[in-house]
Amino acid sequence: MSMRRTGLQKEVLALYRRALRMVNTKPPAVRPKFALFVRYTFKAQATLVSPRDYAAIEHLLRRGRRQVEMYEDSKVRDCWVSAEMVQWGERNRGRVRNTSQ
């Protein structure tokens, strides 16, 4: 059975998919860095905001869209990844959320 999603949830997922598609346009050597950056950023922001705080979510969506647009530019060839992001990526490597109940 599929879960019904709100419009805001659909927008967040669409932005996440767009960001992951952007990763595939980057040079193969830096794709893991971009993917880690995207995954970490979305997860970190999700833990900071209440699902009921619609104003904050909408603000983060606008900010995220601008950021993805910037990174989609073909002139952007690399991104910075902090040591904290790398540690988080190592701890969460291979984790898949179980959606079947």
N, C-alpha and C positions, 0 to 999 in steps of 0.2 A: 504494500500500500504506500502510495507516495504522500509525502507531507506537504500540506498547503503552506505556501510562503507568502509573507506580506510583500507589498511593493518595495519597501525599504530593504528587506532581505534580498529580494531579487536584484536590486541595484548594487548591493554590496557584492553579491556573487558575480554579477556581470563585470564589476570593476576588477575583482580578483582574477577572473578568467582573462580579461583584457591585459592585465599585468603579466600573467603567465604567458600569454601569447607574445607579448613584447619581449620576454626573455629569449624566445626562440629566434628573434631577429638579430640578436647580438652575436659577436664572434664566439665560436665554440669554446675558446679558452676561458672566457669570462662568464659564460652562462651559469655555472654553479654559484658564482658570487651574486649575480642578479637574482637567481631563484631563491637563494638564502635570504637576500635582502627583502624580497617580496613576502616570503612566508613569515619571516620574523616580524616585519612591520605590521602585517595584518593581525598576527596573533597578539602582538604587544598592544596594539590599539584596541583589540577586542576585549582584552582583559581589563582595560582601564575604563571602559564605558559601559554603563548599564544598558541592557537591551531596551529599556523603557525611556531612555534619554534621547528622544528623537532629534532634538535640536543639535546635540553633540554629534550624533551619527550623521546627520545631514551635513554638518560642518566638515567632518572627517571625509565624507564622500567628495565634497567639493575640493578639499585640499588634495585628496588622493587622485582625483581626476587630473588636476593640474600637474601633479608630480608624475603621473604615468605619461601624460602628454609630453612632458619634458624629457623623460627617459626614452620615449618612442623615437625621438629625433635620431636620425642615422649618425649624426656627429658625436653622439654620446657613445663611447666605446668601452667604458669601464665604470664601476661604482665602488664606493668605499664600504668595507664591511668591518665592523668593530670586532674585538676579541670576544666581547659578550655575545655577539651574533653567532660567531663560530662555535662557542661553547654551547649555546642553545641548539644550534644545528646538530652538533654531535650527540647531545642528549636526546633529541627528538628525531633522529634519523630512523626512517623506516616505520615510524608510528602512523597507523591508520586508524581513524576514528571508526568504531563499530556502529553502524547505523541500523543494523537489524536488531529488533527487539523480540 
